Amino acid sequence: MTTIDPMQFVVLGAVIAGVTELISRLRAKDYWVAATIATAAVIGAVFGANHYYPELDVAGGIAIGFGTSGALSALGIVGKRSTPSKSDVLNKTPAAPQE
């Protein structure tokens, strides 16, 4: 069995945090944040498919996208607690004009 170096451990942890956050936001029907996380993964996949960086493939790009999202989520909760909630932007109806 090969050993994992500290940088690989950090990346793996960030990927797990990103995917977990995506699942949590989908479960809470917070679609705007879920779309943002998914977009990060798609952008990573595009960079991987185009081999923008040497030796980066699609799977690596997706991992970097989720990892970046996970790292930002982890940094965002330092010192505060965030609870996913339903996005109301798509569900709100305009208020009736008052006369």
Residue pairs with C-beta under 8 A, 6 or more apart in sequence:
4 12
11 63
11 64
11 67
13 70
14 66
14 67
14 68
14 70
14 71
14 74
15 63
15 66
15 67
15 70
16 70
17 70
17 71
17 73
17 74
18 37
18 40
18 41
18 65
18 66
18 67
18 68
18 69
18 70
18 71
18 73
19 66
19 70
20 70
21 33
21 37
21 69
21 70
21 73
22 34
22 37
22 38
22 66
22 69
24 84
25 31
25 33
25 34
25 37
25 84
26 34
27 84
28 84
28 85
28 86
29 86
29 87
30 84
30 85
30 86
30 87
31 87
31 90
32 87
32 89
33 84
33 87
36 69
37 66
37 69
40 65
40 66
40 68
40 69
41 62
41 65
41 66
41 69
42 65
43 61
43 65
44 60
44 61
44 62
44 63
44 64
44 65
44 66
44 68
45 58
45 61
45 62
45 65
46 61
47 53
47 56
47 61
47 64
48 56
48 57
48 58
48 59
48 60
48 61
48 62
48 64
49 57
49 58
49 61
51 57
56 64
76 82
